[in-house]
Amino acid sequence: MQRLARQWQRGGKKVVFVPTMGFLHRGHASLMARARKLAGRKGRVVVSVYVNPTQFGPNEDFAKYPRDVKGDQRLCRAAGVDVFFAPDDTEMYPADFSTAVQEENLSRGMEGAARPGHFRGMTTVVAKLFNAVLPTAAVFGAKDFQQAAVIRRMTRDLNFPVKIVVAPTQREADGLALSSRNKYLSTAQREQAAVLRRAIGRAQKAVARRPVAAAQLRRQTALLIAAQPEARLDYVEFFDPETLEPVKTVTHGAQMALAVFVGKTRLIDNEAL
C-alpha cells in the first residue's frame, strides 16, 4: 500500500481515503462519493476495511461485529473505488507491538468516558492507516462527531499532511442513522431505535424557542428513551461543537450527542441544535 501510495505521490495524484470497519452500506457509499469528488477523475480513492480490535472493550462486540468482505468489495467496485485495502491483525499489530497514539482532551467525555480505551485504539489505528495510505484527504462520517473531532485534533497535533473532511450523516426514512450495527436489531427493536432521532428533534424544537437548561433537556430525553420497552440511555450530552465541553444552558448552535442501548445493541447519534 505504501509503495503504491508513493508512486501516486510522485505522479502528483490526489489520494482520498475512507477508513471503515466494513459491512458497508449506503452511508459508506456516500463517503466514497464525497471522496471521488475530492479526488477528481485523475485522483485515487482508497477504502480500508479493518475491524480494529484495540478500539473495542473486553465486553463489547468485536467477535460478532458484522463482516462481509465480498459484499464490501462489490459495493466498492460499484462506487468506483480504486483500491480496497484490507490488512489483517498480524500486519497491523505484530506480536511485540508497543506504541499507541492518545489524544488527551477531546476524547475524555461521552464515548471516551463510556468506552475506556476506545479512542486510544481508534487514534492509533487511524495514524497507522494514514501512514500506510499517505492520503491527501480523508473522509469521515458526521454520525461519529466526537471521533471526527479527535481525528482532526490528532492530525493537527501530529502534523499529518491530511485534510479531514466530515460528510453528513445518512439516515433511514424514519431518521435512524445508518450503521453497520443496525443489523443486530429485531423488527420491534428497529422500530424503537427511531427514538434517538425523535429525541434530537424534540431538543431542537425546545432550543429553537428559547435557551434551555441542559439538566432539563437531559431529564426529558431520559424519559423519552425510557418509554421504549427495550431502550436504555447510556448518556446524552449537550456541548460546544468546537471544544466538546458540556454546556449548562443549551442555546442555538450547541451540539447534542447520545448513546442508547436498544436490546443489547448500542447506537449513537448527534446533531446541531
C-alpha positions, 0 to 999 in steps of 0.5 A: 500500500505504501509503495503504491501510495508513493508512486501516486505521490510522485505522479502528483495524484490526489489520494482520498481515503475512507477508513471503515470497519466494513459491512458497508452500506449506503452511508459508506457509499456516500463517503466514497462519493464525497471522496471521488469528488475530492479526488477528481477523475485523475485522483485515487480513492482508497477504502480500508476495511479493518475491524480494529480490535484495540478500539473495542472493550473486553465486553463489547462486540468485536467477535460478532461485529458484522463482516462481509468482505465480498459484499464490501468489495462489490459495493466498492467496485460499484462506487468506483473505488480504486483500491480496497485495502484490507490488512489483517491483525498480524500486519497491523499489530505484530506480536511485540507491538508497543506504541499507541497514539492518545489524544488527551482532551477531546476524547475524555467525555461521552464515548471516551468516558463510556468506552475506556480505551476506545479512542486510544485504539481508534487514534492509533489505528487511524495514524497507522492507516494514514501512514500506510495510505499517505492520503491527501484527504480523508473522509469521515462520517458526521454520525461519529462527531466526537471521533471526527473531532479527535481525528482532526485534533490528532492530525493537527497535533501530529502534523499529518499532511491530511485534510479531514473532511466530515460528510453528513450523516445518512439516515433511514426514512424514519431518521435512524442513522445508518450503521453497520450495527443496525443489523443486530436489531429485531423488527420491534427493536428497529422500530424503537431505535427511531427514538434517538432521532425523535429525541434530537428533534424534540431538543431542537424544537425546545432550543429553537424557542428559547435557551434551555437548561441542559439538566432539563433537556437531559431529564426529558430525553431520559424519559423519552428513551425510557418509554421504549420497552427495550431502550436504555440511555447510556448518556446524552450530552449537550456541548460546544461543537468546537471544544466538546465541553458540556454546556449548562444552558443549551442555546442555538448552535450547541451540539447534542450527542447520545448513546442508547442501548436498544436490546443489547445493541448500542447506537449513537447519534448527534446533531446541531441544535 
